[in-house]
């Protein structure tokens, strides 16, 4: 079995385990974690949604290069803004 197939199977198994986990009631009350049923009554979503992606590249398809770093960026937040 190739690594790509193994990655897909891992992702699917993880999604099913998340769906079937015993989530606390407080988690399931959150709008993005509520139970959602499909039209046929089967469980579609339950608990946190986790998006999983698989990236694949064959040998020789990836090039690594270092880009020059610009001057360090500074973030001042709201305290660094001029007051009106």
Backbone as CSV, one residue per row, in Angstrom:
resi,resn,N_x,N_y,N_z,CA_x,CA_y,CA_z,C_x,C_y,C_z
1,UNK,0.854,-1.175,0.000,0.000,0.000,0.000,0.895,1.231,0.000
2,UNK,0.618,2.164,-0.902,1.438,3.363,-1.020,1.202,4.350,0.112
3,UNK,2.137,5.288,0.254,2.032,6.288,1.308,0.812,7.187,1.131
4,UNK,0.447,7.493,-0.102,-0.736,8.313,-0.353,-2.001,7.635,0.152
5,UNK,-2.129,6.352,-0.131,-3.291,5.588,0.332,-3.295,5.516,1.851
6,UNK,-2.124,5.305,2.451,-2.028,5.266,3.911,-2.451,6.604,4.522
7,UNK,-2.073,7.699,3.887,-2.445,9.026,4.390,-3.957,9.230,4.329
8,UNK,-4.575,8.807,3.235,-6.030,8.934,3.100,-6.727,8.074,4.152
9,UNK,-6.279,6.847,4.331,-6.890,5.954,5.320,-6.727,6.509,6.738
10,UNK,-5.558,7.059,7.039,-5.341,7.672,8.344,-6.318,8.822,8.564
11,UNK,-6.466,9.685,7.556,-7.370,10.824,7.675,-8.811,10.379,7.872
12,UNK,-9.230,9.379,7.123,-10.603,8.881,7.256,-10.835,8.278,8.638
13,UNK,-9.898,7.468,9.113,-10.030,6.855,10.432,-10.092,7.920,11.521
14,UNK,-9.256,8.946,11.399,-9.259,10.033,12.377,-10.600,10.753,12.381
15,UNK,-11.156,11.012,11.193,-12.448,11.698,11.107,-13.557,10.866,11.758
16,UNK,-13.565,9.570,11.510,-14.588,8.711,12.124,-14.428,8.680,13.640
17,UNK,-13.208,8.642,14.126,-12.990,8.627,15.584,-13.445,9.937,16.213
18,UNK,-13.188,11.049,15.541,-13.664,12.335,16.043,-15.188,12.375,16.072
19,UNK,-15.821,11.842,15.045,-17.280,11.815,14.951,-17.889,10.979,16.067
20,UNK,-17.239,9.879,16.410,-17.782,8.940,17.394,-17.304,9.217,18.821
21,UNK,-16.480,10.247,19.023,-15.957,10.546,20.361,-17.068,11.012,21.292
22,UNK,-16.887,10.763,22.568,-17.845,11.190,23.590,-17.517,12.631,23.993
23,UNK,-18.005,13.592,23.218,-17.723,15.000,23.486,-18.563,15.478,24.659
24,UNK,-18.000,16.325,25.517,-18.785,16.891,26.618,-19.971,17.697,26.080
25,UNK,-21.039,17.746,26.857,-22.243,18.485,26.428,-21.935,19.940,26.103
26,UNK,-21.047,20.557,26.899,-20.710,21.962,26.648,-20.082,22.157,25.269
27,UNK,-19.312,21.185,24.818,-18.717,21.264,23.478,-19.818,21.132,22.427
28,UNK,-20.711,20.174,22.617,-21.772,19.936,21.630,-22.797,21.064,21.570
29,UNK,-22.806,21.943,22.568,-23.709,23.096,22.551,-23.176,24.223,21.671
30,UNK,-21.888,24.205,21.385,-21.298,25.248,20.538,-21.873,25.157,19.130
31,UNK,-22.181,26.298,18.510,-22.808,26.273,17.175,-22.035,25.458,16.137
32,UNK,-20.709,25.534,16.169,-19.923,24.813,15.160,-19.696,23.347,15.524
33,UNK,-20.202,22.904,16.670,-19.971,21.529,17.124,-21.256,20.720,17.277
34,UNK,-22.375,21.329,16.943,-23.654,20.644,17.124,-23.772,19.433,16.218
35,UNK,-24.597,18.509,16.657,-24.857,17.304,15.867,-25.694,17.671,14.640
36,UNK,-25.288,17.168,13.495,-26.004,17.396,12.238,-26.280,16.037,11.612
37,UNK,-27.536,15.821,11.244,-27.918,14.560,10.608,-28.119,14.766,9.118
38,UNK,-27.817,13.741,8.348,-28.054,13.766,6.898,-29.545,13.560,6.642
39,UNK,-29.970,13.720,5.415,-31.367,13.558,5.049,-31.925,12.190,5.396
40,UNK,-31.089,11.169,5.380,-31.553,9.815,5.703,-31.470,9.513,7.200
41,UNK,-31.090,10.511,8.022,-31.022,10.333,9.460,-29.681,9.860,9.979
42,UNK,-28.735,9.601,9.105,-27.410,9.162,9.562,-26.619,10.365,10.079
43,UNK,-25.699,10.091,10.983,-24.897,11.132,11.605,-23.897,11.694,10.604
44,UNK,-23.944,13.012,10.415,-23.074,13.669,9.448,-21.942,14.417,10.163
45,UNK,-22.289,15.200,11.180,-21.316,15.943,11.966,-21.679,15.823,13.437
46,UNK,-20.654,15.825,14.290,-20.865,15.833,15.736,-19.539,16.167,16.395
47,UNK,-19.483,17.302,17.064,-18.246,17.740,17.693,-17.453,18.659,16.777
48,UNK,-16.231,18.984,17.179,-15.410,19.901,16.384,-15.151,19.364,14.978
49,UNK,-15.183,20.253,14.024,-14.859,19.886,12.635,-13.365,20.081,12.436
50,UNK,-12.728,19.094,11.881,-11.284,19.164,11.632,-11.053,18.887,10.157
51,UNK,-10.514,19.878,9.477,-10.208,19.699,8.062,-8.810,19.111,7.942
52,UNK,-8.689,18.070,7.155,-7.398,17.420,6.969,-7.053,17.442,5.487
53,UNK,-5.823,17.732,5.190,-5.368,17.752,3.812,-4.146,16.869,3.641
54,UNK,-3.962,16.400,2.439,-2.826,15.530,2.134,-2.056,16.166,0.984
55,UNK,-0.787,16.366,1.192,0.072,16.942,0.156,1.035,15.866,-0.315
56,UNK,1.187,15.772,-1.598,2.043,14.735,-2.169,2.836,15.317,-3.320
57,UNK,4.069,14.911,-3.425,4.917,15.306,-4.553,5.857,14.151,-4.855
58,UNK,6.021,13.887,-6.115,6.942,12.841,-6.531,8.379,13.325,-6.464
59,UNK,9.306,12.384,-6.537,10.725,12.719,-6.491,11.073,13.691,-7.610
60,UNK,11.798,14.738,-7.270,12.218,15.731,-8.256,11.188,16.815,-8.517
61,UNK,10.039,16.758,-7.840,8.988,17.750,-8.078,9.069,18.933,-7.116
62,UNK,9.878,18.833,-6.079,9.954,19.889,-5.072,11.338,20.508,-5.127
63,UNK,11.369,21.830,-5.188,12.640,22.551,-5.159,12.675,23.386,-3.888
64,UNK,13.793,23.360,-3.210,13.954,24.148,-1.996,14.942,25.254,-2.279
65,UNK,14.547,26.457,-1.940,15.463,27.576,-2.101,15.239,28.551,-0.948
66,UNK,16.298,29.195,-0.557,16.224,30.180,0.514,16.032,31.555,-0.095
67,UNK,15.042,32.259,0.400,14.806,33.628,-0.040,15.502,34.565,0.939
68,UNK,16.041,35.667,0.443,16.662,36.618,1.368,15.597,37.197,2.311
69,UNK,15.963,37.363,3.565,15.024,37.901,4.550,15.043,39.413,4.515
70,UNK,13.872,40.041,4.469,13.838,41.505,4.538,14.158,41.962,5.961
71,UNK,14.225,43.260,6.142,14.473,43.799,7.485,13.411,43.264,8.436
72,UNK,13.757,43.070,9.697,12.781,42.527,10.643,11.527,43.394,10.708
73,UNK,10.386,42.749,10.753,9.120,43.477,10.871,8.867,43.765,12.341
74,UNK,8.287,44.887,12.579,7.955,45.257,13.950,6.458,45.493,14.034
75,UNK,5.865,44.898,15.048,4.430,45.095,15.283,4.291,45.808,16.604
76,UNK,3.574,46.914,16.580,3.431,47.721,17.778,2.073,47.538,18.431
77,UNK,1.118,46.965,17.731,-0.222,46.832,18.302,-0.882,48.195,18.447
78,UNK,-1.994,48.223,19.136,-2.742,49.464,19.277,-1.969,50.520,20.058
79,UNK,-1.125,50.107,20.990,-0.400,51.073,21.803,0.611,51.861,20.967
80,UNK,1.002,51.341,19.806,1.968,52.029,18.980,1.356,52.989,17.983
81,UNK,0.030,53.057,17.928,-0.640,53.968,17.004,-0.691,55.363,17.592
82,UNK,-0.612,56.382,16.727,-0.728,57.747,17.244,-2.146,57.982,17.791
83,UNK,-2.246,58.723,18.845,-3.551,59.022,19.441,-4.199,60.178,18.686
84,UNK,-5.516,60.125,18.499,-6.193,61.227,17.781,-6.219,62.515,18.574
